[in-house]
Amino acid sequence: MTVYLRGGAYYLDEPIVFSAEDSGSGNAPVTYAAYADETVAISGGIKLSLEWQPYRGGILQAQTPAGLEIDQLFVDGKRQHMARYPNYDPAIKPYDGYAADAFSPDRAAGWADPAGGYIHAMHAHHWGGYHYRITGKNPDGTVAYEGGWQNNRQMGMHEEFRFVENIFEELDTPGEWFHDARTQTLYYYPPADVDPATALVEVTRLRHLVEFRGDQAHPVRHLALEGLTFRHAARTFMETKEPLLRSDWTIYRGGALLLTGTQDCAVTNCAFDQVGGNAIFVNRYNRRLTISGTHIHEAGASGICFVGDPDAVRNPLFEYNERQSYADIDKTPGPKSDNFPADCVVDDCLIHGIGVVEKQATGVQISMSRGITIRHCSIYDVGRAGINISEGTFGGHLIEFCDVFDTVQETGDHGSFNSWGRDRFWELADAPSETLAELSLLDAEKSIIRNSRWRCDRGWDVDLDDGSSNYEIYNNLFLGRGLKLREGFHREVYNNIAVNGTLHPHAWYANSMDVVTRNIWMRRYRPAGMKTWGNGIDRNMFSLEGDRQAFAEQGCDDHSIVGDPMFVDPSQGDYRVHAESSALKLGFKNFRMDRFGVQKATLKKMARVPVFPTPELERDTSPSPARKGTWFGATVRAIGGEEFSAFGVSKEDGGIHLVAVPEASPAARAGFRPDDLVQHVGGKQVKTLADLQKRMEKLWEPSLEVRFVRGQQEQILVVAT
C-alpha cells in the first residue's frame, strides 16, 4: 500500500510516530511517498506572519506569538545567523569566524544580560568541539556558563578558536537575528537581497520530525518513506551528552528522523535540508534498513548515525583513559545481545555541509553496529571525518565506491575516513603480548574498504587510529596524504594508489600481522613511534629509489620497484596505469575510476568531485636530519610532522621527545622514561630544543616542575636542579 502526500509544507505540532501496528509485510509493504514530482516538506517549525517595524541602523523588529522559543530562523528557505561575535565569515575556519576574546570580561562588559547566549569552542587539541549555555555574569564581570560535555576527552576549550551567539548587543550585520522571548520580539537585520514584506519566515520547534518506535520483540516492519523533504528540526548540541566507547565522541540519540526497533524498512529518495542536529539516527536494534538516493546537506550535526546499545558490548569502557585487566575481561567473542543496528545499507546518497553546529560530527557515523554497508556515497565539506567508525564493535562493515573529500576542515588529527579500535584488547593491563592479536578479533569482524576515492589535505585520506583491527583495504585511490595505520592487528593493504602520498605507520604492535603489498606509493613512508615493522611490507612501487630504500633496515620493500606509474589521464581523475607500466609486473591490477560516488542522475548532477592532483615524480628525497640534544643525561629532540598525532598532542603544544633515557642518568632517577614528551619546564612551554636550552639557562630554582605526556596522558614530576 502506498499513501501519497500532495505537495506543500506540513508544519508539525509533534513528531509523526510509526509503531509496530503501522507495519507492512514482505508481501504487502507500506510506503508513504510524495505524489508524482511534487515537493512535500515535513517541517518541525512554524511559519510566522510578522509586521516588521524599524528598530535602528537597518535592524527591524516584530512581535511574535506568546510562548515562542526560537532556535533557528529561516528566511526564504535559508538559515540565518543568531547575533554572534565575531560575525559570520565562511572564508574563515573554524566556526566561520573565531576570536580569542569572544567572551572575555572586556567583551562581556558591553552585554546587559547575556543569559541564554551560547559559547562554542574547539577542543584544545582540535578533537571536535564544546558548547556552553551562558547563564549570566559573575560579580567580577566574567561570563558564567554551563556545558562542555560534548567531547569524551575532556581537555578544555581552545584558547583562540571560539565564538559566542544569541547575544543581543552583537546584532550588527546583515543576516543576523535575535529573539527576546521575554518581550516576544524578533529583531532581524535583513540582507540587501531580502524583502521582509514578502519573505517567507519560518522558525524551528521540534527536534524530531518522524520516529519509528519499535523494539526487537515488536519491530516496525516493511515501512518506507519515499521522496519526502525534512526541514526545520531544532539544534541539539546541548543534549549531546552520552559517551561512546572510549572514543572522542559523545552522542545525542536523536535526529530529524529517528529509527528504533525496525526490520526491513527504507528511506528512499528523500532530502534533509538544513536540519539542526543529526539528520537520520538509527538507534539500537535495527535490521536490514536501507537508506538510498537521499540528499543530506547543511546538517547541524551528523548526516547518518548507526549507534547500538553499550549493554550489548562485553566489557564496555567509556572514557578514553579507562583501563581493565586481562584477568577480568569476558573472553567470549561477539556481542552480548542483538540490541544494535546490523545488516543496514546506505546507498547512492549525497551528503555535504555536515557539522554546521557540532564539530564532533560526520557524514556517516558507525558505533556498536555490525555489517553496515556504505556504497556509492559522495561525502564532502565536513568539519571532521566523512565516515567515522567509532570502535571495532562489531565490525563486518563494507565501504565501497564512495567519494569522500574536503574533510577535516575545522578539526584535526584524523582523516576523510577515521576509525578507532579501542575494544577489549586495547591497552589491556597484564595481557600476555602473544595473546593480543587473537584478542583483537573478539569484537571486530573483518571490515572492508575498497574501490573508493579519498582526499584529505588536513589529515590522512584514510586514518585507522588507536587499535583499529581486522581491515582489508584494496582498490582505493588516495589523492591527499595517503593511508595511516596506527596500533592494531590484521590489516591487509593491497592494490591501492596514493598520488603524491604514502603509508603512514604509527606505533605498531610487534607481530601486528599487517600486510602491505602491491600498492603504488609516490612518497617514502612517514613513520611515527615505530619500533617494530612486521615482515609483510614488500612488492610495492615508488617514484624514486631513495623512497624505496628509506626503510630497508626495517625489512621493508626488498622486492619493491621504482619508476613512473604511467597514469592514463590524471587531469581527468583517471589514475589507471598504462599497459606498459612496471606496476603491473608486481601483480598490481587496474580498477575502475568512473564509479566513485553517487550514481543517481539528479544527485550526480549536483555533486562535486575532488581536485585531481598532478603526479610529482621529481623532487629532493634526502631527509632532514633530526637535531638532538641532551637534558639531564637523556637524549632529546623536538617532535614534528606525524609525531603530533602519535603522541596525541596538538601542533600548538609540541614538545621535547625523550629518545633515550640511560638507567644511570639524572632523568631516569627523576622518574622519566623513554618516549616521554616534555611540554612545560618550570611553568614555561618548550616546543623546540632552543626553548629548552633557553629555559634551562635561566633556572635559579633548586627544583622545577616538569609537565610531560606519557601514553597520551599528562603527568607531572619535580626535578632537582
Summary of the structure (lengths in Angstrom):
residues: 721
radius of gyration: 26.9
end to end distance: 81.7
largest distance: 84.1
contacts: 2633
relative contact order: 0.07
helix: 9%
strand: 37%
